[in-house]
């Protein structure tokens, strides 16, 4: 990645015309419920001027996406009601006919959705040319040439070849680039980007942010950027609008919002931002300082019998025997094709991975999607078959012919998954979800199970009275707390947390991180914490292991890895993390077009042996030239 270089700031914000490109005044949107019309947006007002970027921020349920859908008139008119005045370049959108709004959508104003919104049964070329032929009236050949030009504009390598690809054949970052190309197909003057980077890895997120900024310069667009990540806001937005539970609570220039927030909720959002580098000079994990969104005052991170702030976990003993020992772990998946289903290659998902975790220690595995983090976690949990290596859990062998029974291993290790809604059966009440592992693995009476379930909910900051509810009746943060409580039901020694906070809003993420550290301190738990968020990893970890193409390329104490990163890939991950500093708004990182290199190898491929070099006390770096990111190879 190239070093950031300052550009001349756009003069648009300073010399904006007297009338805005988009004006929203008194927007109130209601949904039809059995109790009648229920407002979910109340009296929202803001303007966006030509070539300006407005960030709309807030947590899930604050009304950000409903605001965008109301502007685009994409809500079902039978179950929604839009009131107020929405004007695009002076034209009232609320009074337009269906045909009139269709002429504007795509041509004058366009939208990028969070999940890329590509049809899986059609090729990329078909989906792009369809828009061009319908909206711009191009012939098939002209539409094809324009589609290639659009893919080149969003920096997709081999654009002509990509037209024949299906969405599942592209990485998440490349799919999002295709979605941006579709949104730009008719050269809109307003681009609404609804959480376009939330589900992406940190390096891909940096590329998409840079791409949107670059295209805005080239196409002279206005952008409405919807996100809950204040670090992203600092990098993209001229002005910021903060939403909370359907209300617009604060708006103003981004630099002013960050320097002098007026509303308590804005202060809480800013205080919850994980800031890379905030742990410099400290060896142990530290909890976040949380802010009450009602008062703006600091509060204790978790309710305690006597109010007190969350405390950091103690340092693991250097003399203690390791709780988890992984040696030479390798997993490969066969790829077959052709008429005879022949072996055509292998995915080397995990290659010769070794590490240890001490009692009470948190080891974080970081890296992009496809680097092997989750596959490693699944292997430790016994969910994947190994091609090589051994795993020990304390004094128990977890692999091979002498492996301990799965029932015994399950009592000692549990897993927290990324999506709590998917990992909690929606047909069961919370009481049954917590009781199930105890009924299967422990010889307890129903009264004792109920008492332990109530205690688990209290441990994660929830009321035992909630046990009769279903998962859909909780917020995302509450569901993740329930998932943590379920993982603790058997009193395990090791918890594997696979992207356990990645899908959570920024303040909820801080609360869950604090909760995990407090539980670790009380129970002397060990965590294998898997994430691609370097700022969160810095906050929670004792040690860090960086994975790339199935191998650990750097491992060591968190302070050493973050303050003196030695592998180029580690430095690239850190450089890609959003920096919550509005002064960087007009800096350019440089845009890379290469995808993460593939771990697919020929059937006869023999991997080189792992060679680790010690660069500091307990700090090791992989010495293999072929394990460098493409952009860093010479």
Buried (B, 14 or more C-beta within 10 A) or exposed (E): BEEBEEEEEBEBBEEBEEEBBBBBEEBBBBBEEEEEEEBBBBBBBBBBBBBBBBBBBBBBBBBBBBBBBBBBBEBEEEEBBBBBBBBBBEEEBBEBEEEEBEEBBBBBBBBBBBBBBBEEEEBBBBBBBBBBBEBBEBEEEBBBBBBBEBBBBBBBEEBEEBBEBBBEEBBBBBBBBBBBBBBBBBEBBBBBBBBBBBBBBBBBBBBBBBBBBBBBEEBEBBBBBBBBBBBBBBBBBBBBBBBBBBBBBBBBBBBBBBEEBEBBBBBBBBBBBBBBBBBEEEEBBBBBBBBBBEEBEEBBBBEEEEEEBBBBBBEBEEEEEBBBBBBEBBBBBEBEEEEEEEEEBBBBBBBBBBBBBBBBBBBBBBBBBBBBBBBBBBBBBBEBEBBBBBBBBBEBBBBEEEBBEEEEBBBBBBBBBBBBBEBBEEEBBBBBBBBBBBEEBBEBEEEEBBEBBBEBBBBBBBEBEBBEBBBEEBBBBBBBBBBBBBBBBBEBBBBBBBBBBBBBBBBBBBBBBBBBBBBBBEBBBBBBBBBBBBBBBBBBBBBBBBBBBBBBBBBBBBBBBBEEBBBBBBBBBBBBBBBBBBEBBBBBBEBBBEBBBEBBBEEEEEBEEBEBEEBBEEBBBBEBEEBBBEBEEE
